[in-house]
Amino acid sequence: MANQHDDADHGGWLADFVRLIVLTWALVCLSLSYLGQVKAMDPTFSASMLTAVLSSYGINVGKNGGKKKEESKTDETTTPTMTK
């Protein structure tokens, strides 16, 4: 029974280590691309890997569909008031 617990622990830290390596690789690739050090690289794959790793940790980086919420506009119509 103790052996099963050790295997689950091993898989947990190994998975975290792999995510950390992929996160570091994606950040380095994106940084080099944005700094202009690497000319022949498309940063799309690195950005998608970065987003996937961050979402596995529960961090959401994406936009909300690219649309801003439109505030409801109320029409202010004035009705003539009658004074006596």
Residue pairs with C-beta under 8 A, 6 or more apart in sequence:
19 53
19 56
19 57
22 49
22 53
23 50
23 53
23 54
25 46
25 49
26 46
26 47
26 49
26 50
26 53
27 50
29 38
29 41
29 43
29 46
30 43
30 46
30 47
30 50
32 38
32 41
33 41
33 43
33 46
34 43
50 61
51 61
51 62
54 60
54 61
55 61
